[in-house]
Amino acid sequence: MSYWCYRLTRLAARASFAPFASLRIWRPPGAIEPSGAAVLVSNHISHFDPILLSVAYSRSIDWMTTLEFYDNPLLAAWLRGLNTFPVDRSRPDRRALRLGVERLRGGKLVGMFPEGGIRAGSKSILGGSSPKSGAVVLARLAEAPIIPCVIFGSDRLYAKKSWSLIPPRIPVWIAIGSTFSVGNESEGDDNLLLATALRDLAAKTIAHFDLGQDDLPATPQHRKGRDALA
C-alpha cells in the first residue's frame, strides 16, 4: 500500500508542478546513486523541498518529518503512507533515531534536513551555520553513507505569481552529490565534513548552472522584496 501511495503522490506532484516549475537536476561527474541504505541530506529553503527532491530522486525516500505535521489525523495517515516518520525537534528524539536506524538497516534511503528547519542566509549551512548532529549520528549508528544534495529556487514558489500559467516557469535547481562516510572522526569533525560537502556541492552547482545572486536562497524579508521587484 505504501509503495503505491508514494508512487501516486510522486506522479501527482510531478504533474502539479510541471506547469509552474522547471526542475533542473544535475549530478557532478562521478556521483553515482547508491543502491543500498543511505542518508540523504539537503539544505532546506521551502516547504516544497521534500516533494521536489522526491520527484528528482529515482528511489523512494523515507523522510524524517517534524512532529507538528502529524497533528492532523488525515495528514498523518497520508504521511505514514509515504513512509515518513516523525521527529520531535524540541528535544533529542531517541524514537525517531531508532526508527531511522531500522529503516537504514532495511536498505532504505532516509531523507533529513540537518538545518532543523527552513533556513537562509547566515542561519543556513550554506551561509556558514553548523548542521544539527542527527544526520551524522544516524549514519554512524547504521553504518550508512551520506548523500549530499542542494536545492535552489524552490523558495520562489512562495510568490503567488509563481503559480500563474503565464511563462516563464520558475526554475528549480537540484544537485545530487557523491556519497561519503562518517564515523572515523569525532562528531564535531563529522558535522564539519557534512557542512563542507554541502557547501562544496553548492559552489559547484552555482558554477554549473551559472546562477546569480537573485537565484540563491533568501530570507523571507529579502524574498518578498526581491519578488516584488521581479
Contacts in CASP RR format, 6 or more apart in sequence:
PFRMAT RR
TARGET T0000
AUTHOR 0000-0000-0000
METHOD contacts of the structure
MODEL  1
MSYWCYRLTRLAARASFAPFASLRIWRPPGAIEPSGAAVLVSNHISHFDP
ILLSVAYSRSIDWMTTLEFYDNPLLAAWLRGLNTFPVDRSRPDRRALRLG
VERLRGGKLVGMFPEGGIRAGSKSILGGSSPKSGAVVLARLAEAPIIPCV
IFGSDRLYAKKSWSLIPPRIPVWIAIGSTFSVGNESEGDDNLLLATALRD
LAAKTIAHFDLGQDDLPATPQHRKGRDALA
1 81 0 8 1.000
2 80 0 8 1.000
2 81 0 8 1.000
2 82 0 8 1.000
2 83 0 8 1.000
3 60 0 8 1.000
5 78 0 8 1.000
5 81 0 8 1.000
5 82 0 8 1.000
6 54 0 8 1.000
6 60 0 8 1.000
6 81 0 8 1.000
6 82 0 8 1.000
6 83 0 8 1.000
9 78 0 8 1.000
9 82 0 8 1.000
10 54 0 8 1.000
10 55 0 8 1.000
13 51 0 8 1.000
13 52 0 8 1.000
13 54 0 8 1.000
13 55 0 8 1.000
14 55 0 8 1.000
17 23 0 8 1.000
17 51 0 8 1.000
17 52 0 8 1.000
17 55 0 8 1.000
19 165 0 8 1.000
19 169 0 8 1.000
20 157 0 8 1.000
20 162 0 8 1.000
20 163 0 8 1.000
20 164 0 8 1.000
20 165 0 8 1.000
20 169 0 8 1.000
20 170 0 8 1.000
21 52 0 8 1.000
21 154 0 8 1.000
21 157 0 8 1.000
21 162 0 8 1.000
21 169 0 8 1.000
21 170 0 8 1.000
21 171 0 8 1.000
21 172 0 8 1.000
22 168 0 8 1.000
22 169 0 8 1.000
22 170 0 8 1.000
22 171 0 8 1.000
22 172 0 8 1.000
23 52 0 8 1.000
23 55 0 8 1.000
23 56 0 8 1.000
23 172 0 8 1.000
23 174 0 8 1.000
24 171 0 8 1.000
24 172 0 8 1.000
24 173 0 8 1.000
24 174 0 8 1.000
24 209 0 8 1.000
25 56 0 8 1.000
25 174 0 8 1.000
25 175 0 8 1.000
25 176 0 8 1.000
26 173 0 8 1.000
26 174 0 8 1.000
26 175 0 8 1.000
26 176 0 8 1.000
26 205 0 8 1.000
26 208 0 8 1.000
26 209 0 8 1.000
27 33 0 8 1.000
27 175 0 8 1.000
27 176 0 8 1.000
27 177 0 8 1.000
28 175 0 8 1.000
28 177 0 8 1.000
28 178 0 8 1.000
28 201 0 8 1.000
28 204 0 8 1.000
28 208 0 8 1.000
30 178 0 8 1.000
31 176 0 8 1.000
31 177 0 8 1.000
31 178 0 8 1.000
32 178 0 8 1.000
32 179 0 8 1.000
33 57 0 8 1.000
33 58 0 8 1.000
33 59 0 8 1.000
33 176 0 8 1.000
34 145 0 8 1.000
34 147 0 8 1.000
34 179 0 8 1.000
36 107 0 8 1.000
36 109 0 8 1.000
37 103 0 8 1.000
37 104 0 8 1.000
37 105 0 8 1.000
37 106 0 8 1.000
37 107 0 8 1.000
37 108 0 8 1.000
37 109 0 8 1.000
37 110 0 8 1.000
37 142 0 8 1.000
37 144 0 8 1.000
38 104 0 8 1.000
38 109 0 8 1.000
38 110 0 8 1.000
38 144 0 8 1.000
38 145 0 8 1.000
38 146 0 8 1.000
38 147 0 8 1.000
38 179 0 8 1.000
39 104 0 8 1.000
39 110 0 8 1.000
39 111 0 8 1.000
39 112 0 8 1.000
39 135 0 8 1.000
39 138 0 8 1.000
39 139 0 8 1.000
39 142 0 8 1.000
39 144 0 8 1.000
39 145 0 8 1.000
39 146 0 8 1.000
39 147 0 8 1.000
40 53 0 8 1.000
40 57 0 8 1.000
40 61 0 8 1.000
40 109 0 8 1.000
40 110 0 8 1.000
40 111 0 8 1.000
40 112 0 8 1.000
40 146 0 8 1.000
40 147 0 8 1.000
40 149 0 8 1.000
41 111 0 8 1.000
41 112 0 8 1.000
41 113 0 8 1.000
41 114 0 8 1.000
41 131 0 8 1.000
41 135 0 8 1.000
41 146 0 8 1.000
41 147 0 8 1.000
41 148 0 8 1.000
41 149 0 8 1.000
41 194 0 8 1.000
41 198 0 8 1.000
42 49 0 8 1.000
42 53 0 8 1.000
42 111 0 8 1.000
42 113 0 8 1.000
42 148 0 8 1.000
42 149 0 8 1.000
42 150 0 8 1.000
42 151 0 8 1.000
42 198 0 8 1.000
43 113 0 8 1.000
43 115 0 8 1.000
43 119 0 8 1.000
43 124 0 8 1.000
43 125 0 8 1.000
43 126 0 8 1.000
43 149 0 8 1.000
43 150 0 8 1.000
43 151 0 8 1.000
43 198 0 8 1.000
43 202 0 8 1.000
43 217 0 8 1.000
44 113 0 8 1.000
44 115 0 8 1.000
44 116 0 8 1.000
44 117 0 8 1.000
44 118 0 8 1.000
44 119 0 8 1.000
45 118 0 8 1.000
45 119 0 8 1.000
45 120 0 8 1.000
45 124 0 8 1.000
45 151 0 8 1.000
45 152 0 8 1.000
45 153 0 8 1.000
45 154 0 8 1.000
45 155 0 8 1.000
45 217 0 8 1.000
46 118 0 8 1.000
46 153 0 8 1.000
46 154 0 8 1.000
46 155 0 8 1.000
46 157 0 8 1.000
46 158 0 8 1.000
47 118 0 8 1.000
48 154 0 8 1.000
48 157 0 8 1.000
49 113 0 8 1.000
49 151 0 8 1.000
49 154 0 8 1.000
50 61 0 8 1.000
50 63 0 8 1.000
50 65 0 8 1.000
50 111 0 8 1.000
52 151 0 8 1.000
52 154 0 8 1.000
52 172 0 8 1.000
52 174 0 8 1.000
53 61 0 8 1.000
53 149 0 8 1.000
53 151 0 8 1.000
53 174 0 8 1.000
54 60 0 8 1.000
54 61 0 8 1.000
54 63 0 8 1.000
56 174 0 8 1.000
56 176 0 8 1.000
57 109 0 8 1.000
57 176 0 8 1.000
59 109 0 8 1.000
60 83 0 8 1.000
60 108 0 8 1.000
60 109 0 8 1.000
61 109 0 8 1.000
61 110 0 8 1.000
61 111 0 8 1.000
62 83 0 8 1.000
62 84 0 8 1.000
62 85 0 8 1.000
62 100 0 8 1.000
62 103 0 8 1.000
62 108 0 8 1.000
62 109 0 8 1.000
62 110 0 8 1.000
62 111 0 8 1.000
63 82 0 8 1.000
63 83 0 8 1.000
63 84 0 8 1.000
63 85 0 8 1.000
63 110 0 8 1.000
63 111 0 8 1.000
63 112 0 8 1.000
64 84 0 8 1.000
64 85 0 8 1.000
64 86 0 8 1.000
64 87 0 8 1.000
64 96 0 8 1.000
64 100 0 8 1.000
64 110 0 8 1.000
64 111 0 8 1.000
64 112 0 8 1.000
65 79 0 8 1.000
65 84 0 8 1.000
65 85 0 8 1.000
65 86 0 8 1.000
65 87 0 8 1.000
66 86 0 8 1.000
66 87 0 8 1.000
66 89 0 8 1.000
66 117 0 8 1.000
67 86 0 8 1.000
67 87 0 8 1.000
67 88 0 8 1.000
67 89 0 8 1.000
69 75 0 8 1.000
69 76 0 8 1.000
69 79 0 8 1.000
69 86 0 8 1.000
70 76 0 8 1.000
70 79 0 8 1.000
70 86 0 8 1.000
83 103 0 8 1.000
83 108 0 8 1.000
85 96 0 8 1.000
85 99 0 8 1.000
85 100 0 8 1.000
85 103 0 8 1.000
86 96 0 8 1.000
87 93 0 8 1.000
87 96 0 8 1.000
88 96 0 8 1.000
89 116 0 8 1.000
89 117 0 8 1.000
97 134 0 8 1.000
97 137 0 8 1.000
97 138 0 8 1.000
97 141 0 8 1.000
100 110 0 8 1.000
100 138 0 8 1.000
100 142 0 8 1.000
101 138 0 8 1.000
101 141 0 8 1.000
101 142 0 8 1.000
103 110 0 8 1.000
104 110 0 8 1.000
104 138 0 8 1.000
104 139 0 8 1.000
104 142 0 8 1.000
104 144 0 8 1.000
105 142 0 8 1.000
109 147 0 8 1.000
110 138 0 8 1.000
110 144 0 8 1.000
112 134 0 8 1.000
112 135 0 8 1.000
112 138 0 8 1.000
114 125 0 8 1.000
114 131 0 8 1.000
114 132 0 8 1.000
114 134 0 8 1.000
114 135 0 8 1.000
114 136 0 8 1.000
114 194 0 8 1.000
115 123 0 8 1.000
115 124 0 8 1.000
115 125 0 8 1.000
115 129 0 8 1.000
115 131 0 8 1.000
115 132 0 8 1.000
116 132 0 8 1.000
119 125 0 8 1.000
119 129 0 8 1.000
120 155 0 8 1.000
120 217 0 8 1.000
120 218 0 8 1.000
120 219 0 8 1.000
120 220 0 8 1.000
120 222 0 8 1.000
120 223 0 8 1.000
121 127 0 8 1.000
121 217 0 8 1.000
121 218 0 8 1.000
121 219 0 8 1.000
122 128 0 8 1.000
122 129 0 8 1.000
123 129 0 8 1.000
124 217 0 8 1.000
125 131 0 8 1.000
125 195 0 8 1.000
125 198 0 8 1.000
125 199 0 8 1.000
126 150 0 8 1.000
126 198 0 8 1.000
126 199 0 8 1.000
126 202 0 8 1.000
126 217 0 8 1.000
127 199 0 8 1.000
128 195 0 8 1.000
128 199 0 8 1.000
130 191 0 8 1.000
130 192 0 8 1.000
130 195 0 8 1.000
131 191 0 8 1.000
131 194 0 8 1.000
131 195 0 8 1.000
131 198 0 8 1.000
133 187 0 8 1.000
133 188 0 8 1.000
133 191 0 8 1.000
135 146 0 8 1.000
135 194 0 8 1.000
136 146 0 8 1.000
136 182 0 8 1.000
136 183 0 8 1.000
136 187 0 8 1.000
136 188 0 8 1.000
136 190 0 8 1.000
136 191 0 8 1.000
136 194 0 8 1.000
137 187 0 8 1.000
138 144 0 8 1.000
139 145 0 8 1.000
139 146 0 8 1.000
139 181 0 8 1.000
139 182 0 8 1.000
139 183 0 8 1.000
140 182 0 8 1.000
140 183 0 8 1.000
140 190 0 8 1.000
145 179 0 8 1.000
145 180 0 8 1.000
145 181 0 8 1.000
146 179 0 8 1.000
146 180 0 8 1.000
146 181 0 8 1.000
146 182 0 8 1.000
146 194 0 8 1.000
146 197 0 8 1.000
147 176 0 8 1.000
147 177 0 8 1.000
147 179 0 8 1.000
148 177 0 8 1.000
148 178 0 8 1.000
148 180 0 8 1.000
148 194 0 8 1.000
148 197 0 8 1.000
148 198 0 8 1.000
148 201 0 8 1.000
149 174 0 8 1.000
149 175 0 8 1.000
149 176 0 8 1.000
149 177 0 8 1.000
149 201 0 8 1.000
150 174 0 8 1.000
150 175 0 8 1.000
150 198 0 8 1.000
150 201 0 8 1.000
150 202 0 8 1.000
150 205 0 8 1.000
151 172 0 8 1.000
151 173 0 8 1.000
151 174 0 8 1.000
152 172 0 8 1.000
152 173 0 8 1.000
152 174 0 8 1.000
152 205 0 8 1.000
152 206 0 8 1.000
152 209 0 8 1.000
152 211 0 8 1.000
152 215 0 8 1.000
152 216 0 8 1.000
152 217 0 8 1.000
153 170 0 8 1.000
153 171 0 8 1.000
153 172 0 8 1.000
153 173 0 8 1.000
153 215 0 8 1.000
153 217 0 8 1.000
154 172 0 8 1.000
155 217 0 8 1.000
155 218 0 8 1.000
155 223 0 8 1.000
156 162 0 8 1.000
156 170 0 8 1.000
156 223 0 8 1.000
156 227 0 8 1.000
157 163 0 8 1.000
157 170 0 8 1.000
157 172 0 8 1.000
158 223 0 8 1.000
158 227 0 8 1.000
159 223 0 8 1.000
159 227 0 8 1.000
159 230 0 8 1.000
161 227 0 8 1.000
162 170 0 8 1.000
171 215 0 8 1.000
173 205 0 8 1.000
173 209 0 8 1.000
173 211 0 8 1.000
173 215 0 8 1.000
175 201 0 8 1.000
175 202 0 8 1.000
175 204 0 8 1.000
175 205 0 8 1.000
175 208 0 8 1.000
177 197 0 8 1.000
177 201 0 8 1.000
180 193 0 8 1.000
180 197 0 8 1.000
182 190 0 8 1.000
182 193 0 8 1.000
182 194 0 8 1.000
183 190 0 8 1.000
185 193 0 8 1.000
205 211 0 8 1.000
206 212 0 8 1.000
206 216 0 8 1.000
209 215 0 8 1.000
214 226 0 8 1.000
214 230 0 8 1.000
218 226 0 8 1.000
END
